[in-house]
Every structure is written in C-alpha cells, then in structure tokens.
Amino acid sequence: MTWTSTILLMITLWSPFAQQDWGERVDRWITEGAYGEAEQQLRSAQEAQPDDQLLKYHLGRLLAAHAASAEFQSSAPAGLIKTRFAEAAASFEESLEGDVPGDARLRCAESYYWAADGESCSRVLDPMLESDSATGWRLEGDVRGFIGGDWPAALEAYERARSIDPATPGVDLRIADAHAREGNLDEALAALKRRIEREPTDPEVFDRIWRWLVATRGFAQASELYGLALDGQPKNFTALYHLGIVRRLVEDYDAADELLAKALELNPAASEVVYHRALVSYARKDFEEAASRARKVLDVDPGHSGAREILQTVAGWYGSQRDYESALGVFRQLAEAETSSQLEMNIALTLKHLGRSVESEAAYRRAIELDPLAGAPWNDLGILLQSVGRLRDAADCYRRSIATDIDVSNSLENIAVLGLRESEASGVSREEARQALERLLDLEPERSRARFYWERLLRGVEE
C-alpha cells in the first residue's frame, strides 16, 4: 500500500462509524464487482485490527460473493472456485467467536458446502441442527446427498426440515429430487404438487415436470401438474405454454392451439409459442396457416431452424400441388435469411417448373458455388441445359458431376443415354457412353434403366 492509502485507511479505522461503514462498503463493492480493491482494503484493515470479528465476517461475505459471481464462475477453474469458497468459509468461521450478524453461521456452512467440504459444513451446522433450524437441516440434506451421495439420509434431513417448517425455501424441490434419484417418481411428483400449491409459477418446478414427464412421454401426469399450476395462477405463461405443447404431442390440436394462444396473449413477443402454433397448424394439415405462423417466427429469428424446416416442407407441399409461385416465394424468403446449396437447388427446380430457365440456371450455379464438391447440382444443371437443347453444355455438367465421385449414378446414366441418343450433337461418344454404363452397373447391378440401355448398346441399337 502507498503512504496515502495507509493514512486514509487509518483515518477510516479510527472513525466512530467505521464498523457501520464496512457493511455498506462491502454491499457497494459487491454490487460494483470491485472485488480486488475491496479484498485488499479489508485485509489491510484486518492487519490493523486482527481481533475485529466483524471485519472477518465482511471479508467472508466479499469472498463468497466473488466466488459466486458470474464472471468468476465462468472464467476460473473449478478448483479455484472451491478454494475461494473455502477462504470465505474460514473467514466466516473465525468471525463466529465474536458479536456478528445471526446469518454468519449459515453463510459459513454454505461456503463450506460450495467448497465441497461436507465434513466442515456439517460441523458448523451442528448447533443449528441441535436447535431444530429448518434451514440448517435442509443444508445438511444437501451435504448428505450432493456431497455424500447418501440420498436416503438426505431425504431424512429434508423431511426433518419440512416437519419443522413446511415453508422452508427449496425443501419440497429437494425432497422431489431425492425421491427421483431413488426411482420413487410418485413420491417425487407428490412433492412437486406441494411446491406448485405453494408457488404455482416456480420455474424450477416446470423444469422438473419437463425432464421427468414430458421428455419421457408421461403426458397424463404432466397435464395434471400443469393444470394444478393453472388452478393456482390462471395467467401462468409457462404452464400454458408447456401444457399447450403437451396437448399437441397427444394430438389434441384444438386444446393445444387455445392454450398457446392464451400464452401468447401474456407474452406477445414469445416467438417459440408462435413456432409451436405453427406446428399445430402443420399437424392439422393447414399448411398455409403453418407457413404464415412460421414466417412470423422468422421475422423475429431469421435463423430459427424449426420454422425454416416447416417452411421448406410447406414449400414442397405447394410444389406437389403445382403451385410453383407460392413454393418459389417460400424458398426465396428462406434464402434471404440464410441460403444453402440444397435451398438454391430447390429454387432452381421450381423456376424450371415455371419455365424460367435462365433464372433456374443461375440458381443451380449458386448451388454449385455453395457446395463445389457435390455432384447433384451439376447433374441437375445438366438436366436443365439438356431440356433447352444445350446438349454439349449438359454433357459437360454430367462429366463434372461424375468427377466429384459423390452420388454419381444419375449422372452416369444421363451421359450414357445422351451419348446413345444424341452422340454427335452432345459430343458424347458411344465409347464414353459404354464406359459410363459399365461403371453404373458396377455400382448398381440391378438398376433397370441401366440394364435396358446396356442391352441396346450391345445390340448396337440407338434410341
């Protein structure tokens, strides 16, 4: 420390308001995330007043807050995080010998817990357990379960906490977790029900319902719990949203759409709700409505993979109905956000159906640029060029496709047929056609068209 900072520290320590000020300063330092400066000042203050237990308490607060901070948690190694919590716990434990706030012991035990020192945590908790502290017994359950791996013993501690105070924070969720780990799903769900009745919007409850029931297709039990949450709070966004998904999964599409619409009223910006409504529309085969809803999702999140998949499928449906203009509109909207070789090929094929061969060729060439190692774009471009009479260009495309050595069967057949039918105009010799057919039959001996043209070739018959 500099002389100036030392003098300022001495003035601070001699102030009659020093003890009161340290608590306020630590609060401010924690809020500002100024842990390095704060720790330096507190440790210097301790050197000047080694018997001040309140300073040790505030240092423990600071170290524990630092260890739990998002920045430290995301950047520091796990061992260093535990060491930091252990330092906090040691400072708290030293402070217990003096007149410090009543939460010092619990803070100390919690710090030992996060340092994964279950033995020290239980030792510090002993006075709290003897006085039947519900919070103490809940933390003792954590030690027995999460550190010791003894879930029956953990469950015993959690139940003791609940018997002392049913409203102990987190105790019902811990009881549920302990039962779930032991494979007692009915008891776990009973604990979740108690938690829902007490707090129907607790996100941790919905997380467990999803993991334990929805993900394992326990839809009836999930519906019951979501319904219970809605009984307690009808305008419960998460319950409406999740129950809507469940009703879709059991193919109750009217109920699903109604529930999701109510969720959307509570949170109009929730694009995931709109996406699940699009899935409902798609399941009903109302493809135009599905496309409209998927577009709304992409307006908010252009890269949303699920909405893009719906639109691609709907575009394919438009194509099957020969509504190529609608299909092209959907494909182009997708390409505006993020294109791909396959998407450009879809655009090209749709343009070909519309008779717009120049635009179709340009789209195929974009597909080739996006994936130059793929054979399919070259093959399909060859088919397009062949259809407009550009036979030599078509043959060159088939050769380029074959050269990629990826999915070459169609290109081998196409160039063989071109050589047999239009040898002079295409520049494909009968020998090149023969070699292509031989290679194709090696790849697919039972391919009927290849065998047909091979027989014609052997008989010297041109088709």
C-alpha positions in Angstrom: 0.0 0.0 0.0 1.1 3.6 -0.6 1.6 6.0 2.2 -1.5 7.9 1.1 -3.8 4.8 1.1 -2.3 3.8 4.5 -3.2 7.1 6.0 -6.7 7.0 4.5 -7.2 3.5 6.0 -6.0 4.6 9.4 -8.5 7.6 9.3 -11.2 5.1 8.3 -10.4 2.7 11.1 -10.4 5.5 13.7 -13.7 6.8 12.6 -16.6 6.1 15.1 -18.7 5.0 12.2 -16.1 2.5 10.8 -17.9 -0.7 11.7 -21.2 0.6 10.3 -19.4 1.8 7.1 -17.7 -1.6 6.3 -21.0 -3.3 5.8 -22.2 -0.6 3.5 -19.0 -0.6 1.6 -19.0 -4.3 1.1 -22.5 -4.1 -0.2 -21.4 -1.4 -2.7 -18.3 -3.3 -3.7 -20.3 -6.5 -4.4 -22.8 -4.5 -6.4 -20.0 -2.9 -8.5 -18.0 -6.2 -8.8 -14.9 -4.4 -7.3 -13.6 -7.5 -5.6 -9.9 -7.0 -5.9 -9.8 -3.5 -4.4 -12.3 -4.5 -1.7 -10.3 -7.5 -0.6 -7.1 -5.5 -0.4 -8.7 -2.9 1.8 -10.4 -5.4 4.1 -7.3 -7.5 4.6 -5.3 -4.3 5.4 -8.0 -3.4 7.9 -7.7 -6.8 9.5 -3.9 -6.4 9.9 -4.6 -3.2 11.8 -7.4 -4.7 13.8 -6.8 -8.5 14.0 -9.4 -9.1 16.7 -12.2 -7.4 14.9 -14.6 -10.3 14.2 -17.0 -8.1 12.2 -14.3 -7.4 9.7 -13.7 -11.2 9.3 -17.5 -11.6 8.7 -17.5 -8.9 6.0 -14.4 -10.4 4.4 -16.2 -13.7 4.3 -19.2 -12.0 2.6 -16.9 -10.5 0.0 -15.0 -13.7 -0.8 -18.2 -15.7 -1.0 -19.8 -13.2 -3.3 -16.7 -13.2 -5.5 -16.7 -17.0 -5.7 -20.4 -17.0 -6.7 -20.1 -14.1 -9.2 -21.0 -15.0 -12.8 -17.7 -13.7 -14.2 -15.6 -15.8 -11.7 -17.8 -18.9 -12.2 -17.3 -18.7 -16.0 -13.6 -18.0 -16.1 -12.0 -19.6 -13.1 -11.1 -23.4 -12.8 -13.4 -25.4 -10.6 -10.6 -26.0 -8.1 -10.0 -22.2 -7.7 -13.7 -21.6 -7.2 -13.8 -24.2 -4.4 -10.6 -22.6 -2.9 -12.3 -19.2 -2.9 -15.4 -20.6 -1.1 -13.1 -22.3 1.4 -11.4 -19.0 2.1 -14.8 -17.4 2.7 -15.8 -20.2 5.0 -12.6 -19.9 7.0 -13.2 -16.1 7.5 -16.8 -16.6 8.5 -15.8 -19.3 11.0 -13.2 -17.1 12.6 -15.9 -14.4 13.0 -18.2 -16.8 14.9 -16.2 -16.1 18.0 -17.4 -12.5 18.1 -20.6 -10.5 18.0 -21.6 -10.8 14.4 -24.9 -11.0 12.5 -27.0 -14.0 13.0 -26.6 -15.3 9.5 -22.8 -15.8 9.9 -23.0 -19.5 10.8 -25.3 -20.3 7.9 -23.1 -18.3 5.5 -20.1 -20.2 6.8 -21.8 -23.6 6.4 -23.0 -22.7 2.8 -19.4 -21.6 1.9 -18.0 -24.9 3.1 -20.7 -26.7 1.1 -19.8 -24.9 -2.1 -16.2 -25.7 -1.3 -17.3 -29.4 -1.3 -16.1 -29.8 2.3 -19.1 -31.7 3.7 -17.4 -32.6 7.0 -16.7 -28.9 7.9 -20.1 -27.9 6.7 -21.8 -30.4 9.0 -19.5 -29.4 11.9 -20.6 -25.8 11.5 -24.2 -26.8 11.2 -24.3 -28.9 14.4 -25.6 -26.0 16.7 -28.3 -25.2 14.1 -29.4 -28.8 13.9 -29.5 -29.1 17.7 -31.8 -26.1 17.8 -34.0 -27.5 15.1 -33.2 -25.0 12.4 -35.2 -25.9 9.3 -32.7 -24.2 7.0 -29.9 -26.0 8.8 -31.5 -29.4 8.2 -32.2 -28.5 4.5 -28.5 -27.7 4.0 -27.5 -30.9 5.9 -29.6 -32.8 3.4 -27.6 -31.2 0.6 -24.4 -32.3 2.3 -25.6 -35.9 2.7 -27.0 -36.1 -0.8 -24.9 -34.0 -3.2 -21.6 -34.4 -1.5 -22.0 -37.7 0.3 -24.2 -39.4 -2.3 -26.4 -40.9 0.5 -29.9 -39.9 -0.8 -31.9 -41.8 1.8 -30.0 -39.9 4.5 -30.5 -36.7 2.6 -34.2 -37.4 2.3 -34.4 -37.9 6.0 -32.8 -34.5 6.6 -35.1 -32.8 4.1 -38.2 -34.3 5.7 -36.9 -33.1 9.1 -36.6 -29.6 7.7 -40.2 -29.8 6.3 -41.6 -31.0 9.6 -40.1 -28.1 11.4 -41.2 -25.5 8.8 -43.2 -26.6 5.7 -42.3 -23.3 4.0 -38.6 -23.8 4.2 -37.2 -22.4 0.9 -36.4 -25.2 -1.6 -37.2 -28.1 0.6 -40.1 -29.6 -1.4 -37.9 -29.4 -4.6 -35.1 -31.2 -2.8 -37.4 -33.8 -1.5 -38.7 -34.3 -5.1 -35.1 -34.6 -6.4 -34.1 -37.1 -3.7 -37.1 -39.3 -4.4 -36.4 -39.1 -8.2 -32.8 -40.2 -7.7 -34.1 -43.2 -5.7 -36.5 -44.0 -8.5 -39.6 -43.1 -6.5 -41.4 -41.0 -9.1 -44.8 -41.0 -7.3 -43.3 -39.5 -4.2 -41.3 -37.0 -6.2 -44.4 -35.8 -8.0 -46.3 -35.5 -4.7 -43.5 -33.1 -3.5 -43.8 -31.2 -6.7 -47.6 -30.8 -6.2 -46.9 -29.3 -2.7 -44.5 -26.9 -4.3 -47.0 -25.9 -7.0 -49.7 -25.3 -4.5 -47.4 -23.0 -2.6 -45.8 -21.3 -5.6 -47.6 -22.1 -9.0 -45.1 -20.1 -11.1 -41.8 -21.6 -9.8 -39.7 -22.2 -13.0 -37.7 -25.0 -11.3 -41.0 -27.0 -10.9 -41.7 -26.7 -14.6 -38.1 -27.7 -15.4 -38.6 -30.9 -13.5 -42.0 -31.7 -15.0 -40.5 -31.3 -18.4 -37.5 -33.5 -17.7 -39.3 -36.2 -15.6 -42.6 -36.4 -17.5 -42.8 -34.6 -20.9 -39.4 -35.9 -22.0 -40.4 -39.4 -21.0 -43.9 -39.1 -22.5 -45.6 -39.1 -19.2 -48.2 -36.7 -20.7 -51.1 -37.5 -18.4 -49.2 -36.8 -15.2 -47.6 -33.7 -16.8 -51.1 -32.4 -17.8 -52.3 -32.9 -14.3 -49.4 -30.9 -12.8 -49.7 -28.1 -15.3 -53.4 -27.9 -14.7 -52.7 -27.6 -10.9 -50.4 -24.7 -11.6 -53.1 -23.0 -13.7 -55.6 -23.5 -10.9 -53.3 -21.5 -8.7 -52.5 -18.9 -11.3 -54.6 -18.9 -14.4 -52.3 -16.3 -16.1 -49.3 -18.6 -15.8 -47.4 -18.2 -19.0 -45.0 -21.2 -18.6 -47.9 -23.6 -17.5 -50.0 -22.5 -20.5 -47.1 -22.8 -22.9 -45.9 -26.2 -21.7 -49.4 -27.6 -21.4 -50.1 -26.4 -25.0 -47.0 -28.4 -26.2 -48.2 -31.5 -24.3 -51.7 -31.3 -25.8 -50.1 -31.0 -29.3 -48.0 -34.1 -28.6 -51.1 -36.1 -27.7 -52.8 -34.7 -30.9 -55.4 -32.6 -29.1 -54.8 -29.8 -31.5 -57.8 -27.6 -30.7 -56.8 -27.5 -27.0 -53.2 -27.0 -27.9 -53.9 -24.0 -30.1 -56.2 -22.5 -27.5 -53.6 -22.8 -24.7 -50.8 -21.5 -26.8 -52.9 -18.5 -27.9 -53.5 -17.7 -24.2 -49.8 -17.9 -23.5 -49.1 -15.6 -26.5 -51.6 -13.0 -25.1 -49.5 -12.9 -21.9 -46.2 -12.6 -23.9 -46.8 -11.4 -27.5 -43.0 -11.4 -28.1 -42.6 -15.1 -27.4 -41.6 -16.5 -30.8 -41.3 -20.0 -29.6 -45.0 -20.0 -28.8 -45.7 -18.9 -32.3 -43.5 -21.7 -33.6 -45.5 -24.3 -31.6 -48.7 -22.9 -33.0 -47.1 -23.3 -36.5 -46.5 -27.0 -35.6 -50.2 -27.3 -34.6 -51.3 -25.9 -37.9 -48.9 -28.2 -39.8 -50.2 -31.2 -37.9 -53.8 -30.2 -38.9 -52.5 -30.0 -42.5 -53.4 -26.3 -42.6 -50.2 -25.6 -44.5 -51.0 -22.0 -45.4 -51.6 -21.2 -41.7 -48.5 -23.1 -40.8 -46.5 -21.1 -43.3 -47.9 -17.8 -42.0 -47.0 -18.6 -38.4 -43.6 -19.9 -39.4 -42.9 -16.6 -41.2 -43.8 -14.6 -38.1 -41.1 -16.6 -36.2 -38.5 -15.9 -38.9 -39.4 -12.2 -38.7 -38.1 -12.3 -35.2 -35.5 -15.0 -35.5 -34.4 -15.4 -39.2 -32.2 -18.4 -38.3 -34.9 -20.4 -36.4 -34.2 -24.0 -37.7 -37.7 -25.3 -36.7 -39.6 -22.6 -38.5 -37.3 -22.9 -41.6 -38.0 -26.7 -41.7 -41.8 -26.0 -41.6 -41.5 -23.6 -44.4 -39.4 -25.9 -46.5 -41.9 -28.7 -46.0 -44.8 -26.3 -46.9 -42.9 -25.2 -50.0 -42.6 -28.8 -51.0 -46.3 -29.2 -50.5 -47.0 -26.2 -52.7 -44.9 -27.8 -55.3 -46.8 -31.1 -55.1 -50.0 -29.0 -55.7 -48.2 -27.4 -58.8 -48.5 -24.0 -57.0 -44.9 -23.2 -58.0 -45.2 -19.4 -57.5 -46.1 -19.9 -53.8 -43.4 -22.5 -53.4 -40.9 -20.1 -55.0 -41.9 -17.3 -52.6 -41.3 -19.5 -49.6 -38.0 -20.8 -50.8 -36.8 -17.2 -51.6 -37.9 -16.0 -48.2 -35.8 -18.7 -46.6 -32.8 -17.9 -48.8 -32.9 -14.2 -47.9 -32.2 -15.1 -44.3 -29.7 -18.0 -44.9 -29.2 -19.9 -48.1 -27.6 -23.3 -48.8 -26.8 -25.4 -51.8 -29.9 -27.5 -51.3 -32.1 -24.5 -51.0 -30.7 -22.9 -54.2 -31.4 -26.3 -55.9 -35.0 -26.1 -54.7 -35.3 -22.6 -56.1 -33.7 -23.7 -59.4 -36.1 -26.7 -59.8 -39.1 -24.5 -59.0 -38.0 -21.9 -61.6 -37.6 -24.7 -64.1 -41.2 -25.8 -63.5 -42.2 -22.2 -64.1 -40.3 -22.2 -67.4 -37.8 -19.6 -66.3 -34.7 -21.5 -67.4 -32.3 -18.6 -67.3 -33.1 -17.9 -63.6 -33.0 -21.6 -63.0 -29.5 -21.9 -64.4 -28.3 -19.0 -62.2 -29.8 -20.7 -59.1 -28.1 -24.0 -60.0 -24.8 -22.2 -60.4 -25.2 -20.6 -56.9 -25.8 -24.1 -55.5 -22.5 -25.2 -57.1 -20.7 -22.2 -55.6 -22.0 -23.1 -52.2 -21.0 -26.7 -52.4 -18.5 -27.2 -55.2 -17.7 -30.8 -54.1 -21.3 -32.0 -54.5 -22.4 -33.9 -57.7 -26.1 -33.3 -57.6 -26.1 -29.6 -58.5 -24.0 -30.3 -61.6 -26.3 -33.2 -62.6 -29.5 -31.2 -62.2 -28.0 -28.3 -64.1 -27.2 -30.8 -66.9 -30.8 -31.9 -67.0 -31.9 -28.3 -67.3 -29.5 -27.5 -70.1 -30.4 -30.7 -71.9 -34.1 -29.7 -71.7 -33.4 -26.5 -73.5 -31.2 -28.1 -76.2 -27.8 -27.2 -74.9 -26.5 -30.7 -75.2 -22.8 -30.2 -75.2 -23.1 -27.9 -72.1 -25.3 -30.6 -70.5 -22.7 -33.3 -71.2 -20.0 -31.2 -69.6 -22.2 -30.8 -66.5 -22.7 -34.6 -66.3 -18.9 -35.0 -66.6 -18.3 -32.5 -63.8 -20.8 -34.3 -61.6 -19.1 -37.7 -62.2 -15.8 -36.1 -61.4 -17.0 -35.4 -57.9 -17.4 -39.1 -57.3 -20.3 -38.3 -55.0 -23.8 -39.6 -55.9 -22.8 -40.1 -59.5 -25.3 -42.8 -60.6 -27.8 -40.4 -62.1 -25.1 -38.5 -64.0 -23.6 -41.8 -65.3 -27.0 -42.8 -66.7 -27.7 -39.3 -68.1 -24.5 -39.0 -70.0 -24.8 -42.6 -71.3 -28.3 -42.0 -72.6 -27.2 -38.7 -74.1 -24.4 -40.4 -75.9 -26.6 -43.2 -77.2 -29.4 -40.8 -78.4 -27.5 -37.7 -79.4 -23.9 -38.7 -79.8 -23.0 -36.2 -82.5 -24.9 -33.2 -81.1 -23.8 -33.8 -77.5 -20.2 -34.7 -78.2 -20.5 -37.9 -76.1 -19.1 -40.8 -77.9 -20.6 -44.3 -77.8 -17.4 -45.4 -76.1 -17.9 -42.8 -73.4 -21.5 -43.9 -73.1 -20.4 -47.6 -72.8 -17.9 -46.8 -70.1 -20.5 -44.8 -68.1 -22.9 -47.7 -68.3 -20.3 -50.2 -67.2 -19.4 -48.1 -64.2 -23.1 -47.6 -63.3 -23.8 -51.3 -63.5 -20.8 -51.9 -61.2 -22.4 -49.5 -58.7 -26.0 -50.7 -59.1 -26.2 -54.1 -60.9 -30.0 -54.2 -60.7 -30.6 -50.7 -62.0 -33.3 -51.4 -64.6 -32.8 -48.4 -66.9 -29.0 -49.0 -67.0 -29.6 -52.7 -67.9 -32.1 -51.6 -70.6 -29.6 -49.2 -72.3 -26.7 -51.7 -71.9 -28.7 -54.3 -73.8 -29.4 -51.7 -76.5 -25.8 -50.8 -76.7 -24.7 -54.4 -77.1 -27.2 -54.8 -79.9 -26.0 -51.6 -81.5 -29.5 -50.1 -81.3 -29.7 -46.3 -80.8 -32.7 -45.0 -79.0 
